[in-house]
Structure formats: C-alpha cells, structure tokens
Amino acid sequence: MSDLSSLGTLKTVLSRSRVAATPVEEVEAVQPKIDAQGRAYATGKRKDAVARVWIKRGSGKLTINGKDATVYFARPVLRMILAQPFGFADRVGVYDVWCTVSGGGLSGQAGAVRHGISKALTYFEPDLRPVLKSHGFLTRDSRTVERKKYGKAKARRSFQFSKR
C-alpha cells in the first residue's frame, strides 16, 4: 500500500490508475413546453387550494375564475403575492395569466396561483428556473391543517377543565 499523505503522491497514483476518459456528452438546452395556442400550462398547489394556470405573451392581464385579479383578490397583500414571480424574473406586464382555482381559502388560493405562475414561467422560459428556484417560488409549500384527534376539541386543544 502506498503512502497517500501528500497531494503530490495522490496525483501520481491517480495518473497511473487513470481509466480511459469517456467524452463528456453535450447537455441539451431545455426546450419550452408551449401548446398550439402559444400558452404554457402548470398546476400550482398550496394548503387545500389547487390552481390551473395558463400563461401566454400579452399585456399583463390576470384573470382568475373569469374575474379580474383585483376583483377576485381584493386585499393588496394577495395581489402582491401574485406579482412576485414576475417581479423577480423581470417580466412585469409581459404575460397574460388565465387561471382557475378551487379549494381552500383566499390565502391558500393566492399561494397556489403564485406556485402555478412560477411553474408556467419556467415552462415558457426555462432560463428563468434558477431565479425562481432561488427565491423559493417553485417549491410546493407542503404545510396543511393538522387533523382533529378524538378526545380533543380541535387538533391539540383539550376541552375546558371543570373542577366542579
């Protein structure tokens, strides 16, 4: 057994036992997933809400369940959540979004639409994936409501104790 205590001896041992190097295959560029109408489709999920999202090039119009985004999501915080993927990707006002969302409450639905928009953006422009991934928009938030247990008022809340 040879002494591999220094980096120089390690290099010589490796150079002697080198296997014929195979050529590195060229990595193909990821192709966009766009349908015949020029749209990219993705499904977003958050809590119990599921959003089906289609995006295409346009003027930046957001339509949710047939309504304008400002009507469907009246709170400014929810509209800000929807705009985040476009803001970080520098694509504000470039894409029209049409989506249907069901289940959960408004906060969960806004998160589901944001998740769907982010995924659809990566399908339309695969180069945006590192930017959106680094800001956490492509990760599905798996937190859901904990189930109610028997003998408890809620998931963990006990019934009120009565001494008499």
Stockholm file with secondary structure:
# STOCKHOLM 1.0

chainA/1-164         MSDLSSLGTLKTVLSRSRVAATPVEEVEAVQPKIDAQGRAYATGKRKDAVARVWIKRGSGKLTINGKDATVYFARPVLRMILAQPFGFADRVGVYDVWCTVSGGGLSGQAGAVRHGISKALTYFEPDLRPVLKSHGFLTRDSRTVERKKYGKAKARRSFQFSKR
#=GR chainA/1-164 SS CCCCCSHHHHHHHHHHTCCCCCCCCCCCCCCCCCCTTSCEEEEEEETTEEEEEEEEESSCCEEETTEEHHHHSCSHHHHHHHHHHHHHTTCTTTEEEEEEEESSCHHHHHHHHHHHHHHHHHHHCGGGHHHHHHTTSSSCCCCCCCCCCTTSSSSSCCCCCCCC
#=GC SS_cons         CCCCCSHHHHHHHHHHTCCCCCCCCCCCCCCCCCCTTSCEEEEEEETTEEEEEEEEESSCCEEETTEEHHHHSCSHHHHHHHHHHHHHTTCTTTEEEEEEEESSCHHHHHHHHHHHHHHHHHHHCGGGHHHHHHTTSSSCCCCCCCCCCTTSSSSSCCCCCCCC
//
